[in-house]
Amino acid sequence: MSIFFHQYFDLDIIRHNFSFVLEGFGQTLLLSVVSAALAMSWGLVLALMRQSPGRPMLPVRALAISYIDVMRGIPLLLVILLLSGSVPFLDFLPEKLRAPDFFGKPDIFWFGVAAIALTYGAYYAEVYRAGLEGVPYGQTEAARSLGMSHMQAMRHVIVPQAIRRVIPPMLNDFIALMKDTSLVQVIGFVEVVRAGREVQAETFNSSALTLGALMFVIFTVPLARLVDRLIARQQAQTRRAAA
C-alpha cells in the first residue's frame, strides 16, 4: 500500500511541482474558455443555418447538416492532427493563419482552439437546435404577425428563449470540452496533462498527474452541481406553468 501512495500521492513531488502543474492547468482553462466561446458562436450559426426555412434555403440546410454529421463523426484528435500538420503548408493562406500568434500565444495553441471549436461547434449546434425546436411555434407566429421577418423573429423572440433553455446541456458540453483539451498535448502544447507527463518522465512517479486530476475534479464538480441546480429550476418552472 505504501508503494501505491508513493507512486500517486508523493507529497514532496506534488509540492515541488505544484506551480508548474498549476500553470499548465491555467493554460487548460484558457484553452477551454477561448475554444468554448468560439464553439458556442459557431454552433449558433450552424443551428440557424439548419433551421432556415423555405426551398431557397435547402442548400444552406444541407450544408449545415452535412458539416454537423461529418464533424461529429471525426475524432477530435484527428482534427487536431489534420489542422496542425496541414495548415502551416497551405501557401494560399495568409501568414497570420498559417502560423497564428494572436495575443502572444503560439500557433499550436490556436490550432488546438480551432480544432476544438470546429468539432464542438457541431455538438453545440445540436444543443441549440433542440432549444430552438423547444420554443412553441406560436411564438414565431406571434412575432411574424407583428410584422417581423424570419430573422427578426429569431433574433428578438426565439433565440433568447432557446438560449435560456439550453444553458444546462451547454455547461455539460463545456465540461466534456474542458477534458478534451488534454488532446492538444499531442502537438506539443503544455497544458496540465502534458505538464504532469513531463514530471512523470523526470521522476518516474505519477503524483503530478494525480495533482492534475484533482484540479480537474475541483473545477468540474461544482459545474456539475450547477447544471443539476439549473435543471431542477427549469423543471420546477415547467411544473408551475403546467399547473
Summary of the structure (lengths in Angstrom):
residues: 243
radius of gyration: 21.8
end to end distance: 57.3
largest distance: 73.6
contacts: 740
relative contact order: 0.15
helix: 86%
strand: 0%
